[in-house]
Amino acid sequence: MTRPVRGLYDEQITSLSGTSNGARGKFIVFEGGEGSGKSAQVERLRGMLPRGTVFTRDPGGVETGEDIRRLVLSKDTRGIDTATELLLFMAARTQLIAELVAPALESGKMVVCDRFVLSTIAYQVYGRQKMEYLPLVKNVFAIVNRGCIPDFTIFLNVSPQIGLERAHLRLEAPNRFDEETVAFHERVREGYTKHINDYGRSISINADRSLEEVWQDVERAVQSIL
């Protein structure tokens, strides 16, 4: 088995046994386009949620997933086939579920994930205009999810123009998706809005506003399920 990636998500699997009273943990997922502020909001949750909460990201979170993340976000893979891109994202998610998310939830831990299956629907199906792949994404996820359906999805709904402006102001270099057209990101947003209720409860938050204003809504939403 590959090892959980530490440093990025240093509260990963410290102990996934003997911590539960039999109740399954809660699974919260953040979704949104580029520059929506997901990572910033997830970071703020660290001070609010119970000790032992597992924070992770998709793709990533475990060694295999982080390797795939570097590959699919790299500008060196600009010419990658859409089907290959989609399958890589699904492979990373399958490993994340098997190695980290499912064991954590089964042990009673809360899990907060930056992106999950809706991102593949939004980006690879809608963004890439490959609607014929939608049944594939849904069917594969149904087989590999191990019961890891989000209890609550928080969709940070940002206008593509605003999101892309923010993305290009990040300290790190833009990734392949930051460099896609506004039309691509409009389609991504459409995918999210059409499928946001496909997996568990959800809330859509206007992310065009300041981080502080968005945080107030995020905080209320998370408190409602604790």
Summary of the structure (lengths in Angstrom):
residues: 226
radius of gyration: 16.6
end to end distance: 31.9
largest distance: 49.0
contacts: 733
relative contact order: 0.20
helix: 50%
strand: 12%
